[in-house]
Amino acid sequence: MRYLILLLLLVCLALGVVFGALNAELVGLDFGFVRLNLPIGASLLSAVILGWLLGGFTAWWGVNARHRRSRRGRDRKPRSPTPDA
């Protein structure tokens, strides 16, 4: 299983390198405060990676916030007394 994941990682890396090499023309990006001239392949791959990271962070934040709210709600509820045996 470990070798399969490593192989898949290498194939994706090779495809990214080929994609970047085939799209080597420069494109101008203007962010308002800075202007960058990057290859098309690098700008597209960085946009995909940035979107993946921001989406993962947003999902983590939502799950973490929901978990904190449910834990806070459990702590506020009065515990029912246990019957003495």
DSSP file (Angstrom, degrees, kcal/mol; ACC not computed):
  #  RESIDUE AA STRUCTURE BP1 BP2  ACC     N-H-->O    O-->H-N    N-H-->O    O-->H-N    TCO  KAPPA ALPHA  PHI   PSI    X-CA   Y-CA   Z-CA
    1    1 A M     >        0   0    0      0, 0.0     4,-2.0     0, 0.0     5,-0.2   0.000 360.0 360.0 360.0 -40.3    0.0    0.0    0.0
    2    2 A R  H  >  +     0   0    0      1,-0.2     4,-2.1     2,-0.2     5,-0.1   0.889 360.0  49.7 -63.3 -39.4    2.9    2.4    0.8
    3    3 A Y  H  > S+     0   0    0      2,-0.2     4,-2.5     1,-0.2    -1,-0.2   0.851 107.6  54.4 -68.9 -33.8    4.5    1.8   -2.6
    4    4 A L  H  > S+     0   0    0      2,-0.2     4,-2.4     1,-0.2    -2,-0.2   0.912 109.8  46.5 -65.8 -42.3    1.2    2.4   -4.3
    5    5 A I  H  X S+     0   0    0     -4,-2.0     4,-2.4     2,-0.2    -2,-0.2   0.906 112.8  49.9 -66.1 -41.4    0.8    5.8   -2.7
    6    6 A L  H  X S+     0   0    0     -4,-2.1     4,-2.3     2,-0.2    -2,-0.2   0.906 111.4  49.0 -63.0 -41.5    4.4    6.6   -3.5
    7    7 A L  H  X S+     0   0    0     -4,-2.5     4,-2.3     2,-0.2    -2,-0.2   0.910 111.2  49.6 -63.6 -43.1    3.9    5.7   -7.1
    8    8 A L  H  X S+     0   0    0     -4,-2.4     4,-2.3     1,-0.2    -2,-0.2   0.893 110.5  50.9 -63.7 -40.1    0.7    7.8   -7.3
    9    9 A L  H  X S+     0   0    0     -4,-2.4     4,-2.2     2,-0.2    -2,-0.2   0.909 111.0  48.0 -62.9 -43.4    2.6   10.7   -5.8
   10   10 A L  H  X S+     0   0    0     -4,-2.3     4,-2.5     2,-0.2    -2,-0.2   0.883 110.8  51.1 -66.6 -38.3    5.4   10.4   -8.3
   11   11 A V  H  X S+     0   0    0     -4,-2.3     4,-2.4     2,-0.2    -2,-0.2   0.922 111.7  47.3 -64.8 -43.4    3.0   10.1  -11.2
   12   12 A C  H  X S+     0   0    0     -4,-2.3     4,-2.1     2,-0.2    -2,-0.2   0.890 112.4  50.1 -65.1 -38.4    1.1   13.3  -10.1
   13   13 A L  H  X S+     0   0    0     -4,-2.2     4,-2.1     2,-0.2    -2,-0.2   0.915 111.0  48.6 -64.4 -43.2    4.4   15.1   -9.7
   14   14 A A  H  X S+     0   0    0     -4,-2.5     4,-2.4     1,-0.2    -2,-0.2   0.901 110.9  50.4 -64.5 -40.8    5.5   14.1  -13.1
   15   15 A L  H  X S+     0   0    0     -4,-2.4     4,-2.6     1,-0.2    -1,-0.2   0.881 109.6  51.5 -65.0 -37.1    2.2   15.2  -14.6
   16   16 A G  H  X S+     0   0    0     -4,-2.1     4,-2.4     2,-0.2    -2,-0.2   0.896 110.3  48.4 -65.0 -40.2    2.6   18.6  -12.9
   17   17 A V  H  X S+     0   0    0     -4,-2.1     4,-2.3     2,-0.2    -2,-0.2   0.917 113.4  47.0 -65.8 -43.3    6.1   19.0  -14.3
   18   18 A V  H  X S+     0   0    0     -4,-2.4     4,-2.3     2,-0.2    -2,-0.2   0.915 112.0  50.7 -64.1 -42.8    4.9   18.1  -17.8
   19   19 A F  H  X S+     0   0    0     -4,-2.6     4,-1.2     1,-0.2    -2,-0.2   0.920 111.8  47.4 -60.9 -44.1    2.0   20.5  -17.5
   20   20 A G  H  < S+     0   0    0     -4,-2.4    21,-0.3     1,-0.2    22,-0.2   0.875 112.0  50.0 -65.3 -37.4    4.2   23.3  -16.3
   21   21 A A  H >< S+     0   0    0     -4,-2.3     3,-0.5     1,-0.2    -1,-0.2   0.861 110.1  49.7 -70.5 -35.3    6.7   22.7  -19.2
   22   22 A L  H 3< S+     0   0    0     -4,-2.3     2,-0.4     1,-0.3    -1,-0.2   0.725 112.8  48.3 -75.8 -20.7    4.0   22.6  -21.8
   23   23 A N  T 3<  +     0   0    0     -4,-1.2    18,-2.4    -5,-0.2    19,-0.3  -0.552  68.2 137.6-117.2  64.6    2.5   25.9  -20.5
   24   24 A A    <   +     0   0    0     -3,-0.5    -1,-0.1    -2,-0.4    -2,-0.1   0.457  30.2 117.3 -92.6  -1.9    5.6   28.0  -20.2
   25   25 A E        -     0   0    0     -3,-0.2    15,-2.3    14,-0.1     2,-0.3  -0.361  68.9-113.1 -66.4 147.4    4.2   31.3  -21.7
   26   26 A L  E     -A   39   0A   0     13,-0.2     2,-0.4    14,-0.1    -1,-0.1  -0.578  29.3-168.4 -84.1 143.7    4.2   34.2  -19.3
   27   27 A V  E     -A   38   0A   0     11,-3.1    11,-2.2    -2,-0.3     2,-0.5  -0.990  20.0-126.6-129.2 139.8    1.0   35.7  -18.0
   28   28 A G  E     -A   37   0A   0     -2,-0.4     2,-0.5     9,-0.2     9,-0.2  -0.743  21.0-167.6 -90.5 129.5    0.7   38.9  -16.1
   29   29 A L  E     -A   36   0A   0      7,-3.5     7,-3.0    -2,-0.5     2,-0.6  -0.972   2.3-163.8-116.8 124.7   -1.1   38.9  -12.8
   30   30 A D  E     +A   35   0A   0     -2,-0.5     5,-0.2     5,-0.2    -2,-0.0  -0.932  13.4 175.7-112.5 114.5   -2.0   42.2  -11.2
   31   31 A F        -     0   0    0      3,-2.8     2,-0.6    -2,-0.6     4,-0.1   0.286  53.2-109.6 -98.0   8.6   -2.9   42.1   -7.5
   32   32 A G  S    S+     0   0    0      2,-0.3     3,-0.1     1,-0.1    -2,-0.0  -0.288 113.8  43.3  93.8 -48.8   -3.2   45.8   -7.1
   33   33 A F  S    S+     0   0    0     -2,-0.6     2,-0.3     1,-0.3    -1,-0.1   0.573 123.7  25.0-104.4 -12.7   -0.1   46.3   -5.0
   34   34 A V        -     0   0    0      2,-0.0    -3,-2.8     0, 0.0     2,-0.5  -0.993  63.8-148.9-149.5 146.2    2.2   44.0   -7.0
   35   35 A R  E     -A   30   0A   0     -2,-0.3     2,-0.4    -5,-0.2    -5,-0.2  -0.978  18.2-169.2-119.3 128.3    2.3   42.8  -10.6
   36   36 A L  E     -A   29   0A   0     -7,-3.0    -7,-3.5    -2,-0.5     2,-0.6  -0.911  17.1-154.1-118.5 142.8    3.8   39.4  -11.3
   37   37 A N  E     +A   28   0A   0     -2,-0.4    -9,-0.2    -9,-0.2   -11,-0.1  -0.950  33.2 162.0-113.0 107.7    4.8   37.7  -14.6
   38   38 A L  E     -A   27   0A   0    -11,-2.2   -11,-3.1    -2,-0.6     2,-0.1  -0.865  44.4 -94.8-123.8 155.3    4.5   34.0  -14.1
   39   39 A P  E  >  -A   26   0A   0      0, 0.0     4,-2.3     0, 0.0   -13,-0.2  -0.407  36.2-120.7 -64.0 148.5    4.3   31.0  -16.5
   40   40 A I  H  > S+     0   0    0    -15,-2.3     4,-2.5     1,-0.2     5,-0.2   0.908 111.5  52.1 -59.1 -44.0    0.7   29.9  -17.1
   41   41 A G  H  > S+     0   0    0    -18,-2.4     4,-2.5   -21,-0.3    -1,-0.2   0.908 110.6  47.0 -61.7 -43.2    1.4   26.4  -15.7
   42   42 A A  H  > S+     0   0    0    -19,-0.3     4,-2.4   -22,-0.2    -1,-0.2   0.894 112.7  49.2 -67.3 -39.5    2.9   27.7  -12.5
   43   43 A S  H  X S+     0   0    0     -4,-2.3     4,-1.9     2,-0.2    -2,-0.2   0.900 113.6  46.0 -68.7 -38.9    0.1   30.1  -11.9
   44   44 A L  H  X S+     0   0    0     -4,-2.5     4,-2.2    -5,-0.2    -2,-0.2   0.927 114.4  47.2 -68.1 -44.1   -2.6   27.5  -12.6
   45   45 A L  H  X S+     0   0    0     -4,-2.5     4,-2.4    -5,-0.2    -2,-0.2   0.895 112.6  49.4 -65.1 -38.8   -0.9   24.9  -10.3
   46   46 A S  H  X S+     0   0    0     -4,-2.4     4,-2.6    -5,-0.2    -1,-0.2   0.873 109.9  51.8 -68.5 -34.6   -0.4   27.4   -7.6
   47   47 A A  H  X S+     0   0    0     -4,-1.9     4,-2.3     2,-0.2    -2,-0.2   0.897 110.9  48.0 -65.9 -39.8   -4.1   28.5   -7.8
   48   48 A V  H  X S+     0   0    0     -4,-2.2     4,-2.3     2,-0.2    -2,-0.2   0.927 114.2  45.9 -65.3 -44.9   -5.2   24.8   -7.5
   49   49 A I  H  X S+     0   0    0     -4,-2.4     4,-2.5     2,-0.2    -2,-0.2   0.912 113.2  49.6 -65.9 -42.2   -2.9   24.2   -4.5
   50   50 A L  H  X S+     0   0    0     -4,-2.6     4,-2.6     1,-0.2     5,-0.2   0.909 111.9  48.5 -63.5 -41.8   -4.0   27.5   -2.8
   51   51 A G  H  X S+     0   0    0     -4,-2.3     4,-2.4     2,-0.2    -2,-0.2   0.886 111.0  50.7 -64.1 -39.0   -7.7   26.6   -3.4
   52   52 A W  H  X S+     0   0    0     -4,-2.3     4,-2.3     2,-0.2    -2,-0.2   0.918 112.8  45.9 -64.6 -43.8   -7.1   23.1   -2.0
   53   53 A L  H  X S+     0   0    0     -4,-2.5     4,-2.5     2,-0.2    -2,-0.2   0.924 114.4  46.7 -66.7 -44.4   -5.4   24.5    1.1
   54   54 A L  H  X S+     0   0    0     -4,-2.6     4,-2.3     2,-0.2    -2,-0.2   0.885 113.0  49.8 -66.5 -37.9   -8.0   27.2    1.7
   55   55 A G  H  X S+     0   0    0     -4,-2.4     4,-2.3    -5,-0.2    -1,-0.2   0.907 111.9  48.0 -65.7 -41.6  -10.8   24.6    1.2
   56   56 A G  H  X S+     0   0    0     -4,-2.3     4,-2.5     2,-0.2    -2,-0.2   0.905 112.3  49.1 -64.5 -41.7   -9.2   22.2    3.7
   57   57 A F  H  X S+     0   0    0     -4,-2.5     4,-2.6     2,-0.2    -2,-0.2   0.907 111.1  50.0 -64.4 -41.0   -8.7   25.0    6.2
   58   58 A T  H  X S+     0   0    0     -4,-2.3     4,-2.2     2,-0.2    -2,-0.2   0.910 112.0  47.4 -64.3 -42.7  -12.3   26.1    5.9
   59   59 A A  H  X S+     0   0    0     -4,-2.3     4,-2.2     2,-0.2     5,-0.2   0.914 113.3  48.4 -64.1 -42.6  -13.6   22.5    6.3
   60   60 A W  H  X S+     0   0    0     -4,-2.5     4,-2.7     1,-0.2    -2,-0.2   0.914 110.8  51.0 -63.1 -42.7  -11.3   22.0    9.4
   61   61 A W  H  X S+     0   0    0     -4,-2.6     4,-2.5     1,-0.2    -1,-0.2   0.907 110.9  48.4 -62.5 -42.8  -12.5   25.3   10.9
   62   62 A G  H  X S+     0   0    0     -4,-2.2     4,-2.2     2,-0.2    -1,-0.2   0.914 114.4  44.4 -65.0 -43.6  -16.2   24.4   10.4
   63   63 A V  H  X S+     0   0    0     -4,-2.2     4,-2.3     2,-0.2    -2,-0.2   0.908 114.6  49.6 -67.3 -41.5  -15.8   21.0   12.0
   64   64 A N  H  X S+     0   0    0     -4,-2.7     4,-2.4    -5,-0.2    -2,-0.2   0.906 111.6  48.2 -65.0 -42.0  -13.7   22.3   14.8
   65   65 A A  H  X S+     0   0    0     -4,-2.5     4,-2.3     2,-0.2    -1,-0.2   0.908 112.2  49.0 -65.3 -41.9  -16.2   25.1   15.6
   66   66 A R  H  X S+     0   0    0     -4,-2.2     4,-2.3     2,-0.2    -2,-0.2   0.899 111.4  50.0 -63.8 -40.3  -19.1   22.6   15.6
   67   67 A H  H  X S+     0   0    0     -4,-2.3     4,-2.3     2,-0.2    -2,-0.2   0.911 110.4  49.6 -65.0 -42.4  -17.2   20.3   17.8
   68   68 A R  H  X S+     0   0    0     -4,-2.4     4,-2.4     2,-0.2    -2,-0.2   0.904 110.9  50.0 -63.4 -41.2  -16.4   23.1   20.3
   69   69 A R  H  X S+     0   0    0     -4,-2.3     4,-2.3     2,-0.2    -2,-0.2   0.917 112.1  46.8 -63.7 -43.1  -20.1   24.2   20.3
   70   70 A S  H  X S+     0   0    0     -4,-2.3     4,-1.9     1,-0.2    -1,-0.2   0.885 113.1  49.1 -67.9 -36.5  -21.3   20.7   21.0
   71   71 A R  H  X S+     0   0    0     -4,-2.3     4,-1.7     2,-0.2    -1,-0.2   0.896 111.4  49.4 -68.6 -38.8  -18.7   20.2   23.8
   72   72 A R  H  X S+     0   0    0     -4,-2.4     4,-1.3     1,-0.2    -2,-0.2   0.880 109.9  52.0 -66.2 -38.1  -19.6   23.6   25.3
   73   73 A G  H  X S+     0   0    0     -4,-2.3     4,-1.2     1,-0.2    -2,-0.2   0.872 108.2  50.8 -66.3 -37.6  -23.3   22.6   25.2
   74   74 A R  H  < S+     0   0    0     -4,-1.9    -1,-0.2     1,-0.2    -2,-0.2   0.875 108.5  52.6 -66.1 -37.0  -22.6   19.3   27.0
   75   75 A D  H  < S+     0   0    0     -4,-1.7    -1,-0.2     1,-0.2    -2,-0.2   0.804 107.8  51.3 -71.0 -27.8  -20.7   21.1   29.7
   76   76 A R  H  < S+     0   0    0     -4,-1.3    -1,-0.2    -5,-0.1    -2,-0.2   0.783  87.7  94.7 -80.2 -27.3  -23.5   23.5   30.4
   77   77 A K  S  < S-     0   0    0     -4,-1.2     2,-0.2    -3,-0.1    -4,-0.0  -0.418  84.1-115.2 -67.2 135.2  -26.2   20.8   30.8
   78   78 A P        -     0   0    0      0, 0.0     2,-0.3     0, 0.0    -1,-0.1  -0.495  30.8-120.3 -69.8 140.0  -26.8   19.8   34.4
   79   79 A R        -     0   0    0     -2,-0.2     3,-0.0    -4,-0.1    -4,-0.0  -0.605  23.6-118.4 -82.3 138.2  -25.8   16.2   35.0
   80   80 A S        -     0   0    0     -2,-0.3    -1,-0.1     1,-0.1     2,-0.1  -0.555  34.3-107.7 -75.4 138.3  -28.6   14.0   36.3
   81   81 A P        -     0   0    0      0, 0.0    -1,-0.1     0, 0.0     3,-0.0  -0.379  30.8-124.1 -66.6 142.8  -27.8   12.5   39.7
   82   82 A T        -     0   0    0      1,-0.1     2,-0.1    -2,-0.1     3,-0.0  -0.688  29.2-107.5 -86.6 139.3  -27.0    8.9   39.6
   83   83 A P        -     0   0    0      0, 0.0     2,-0.2     0, 0.0    -1,-0.1  -0.401  34.6-114.7 -66.8 139.9  -29.1    6.6   41.8
   84   84 A D              0   0    0      1,-0.1     0, 0.0    -2,-0.1     0, 0.0  -0.531 360.0 360.0 -74.7 139.7  -27.4    5.3   44.9
   85   85 A A              0   0    0     -2,-0.2    -1,-0.1    -3,-0.0     0, 0.0   0.456 360.0 360.0 -93.7 360.0  -26.9    1.6   44.9
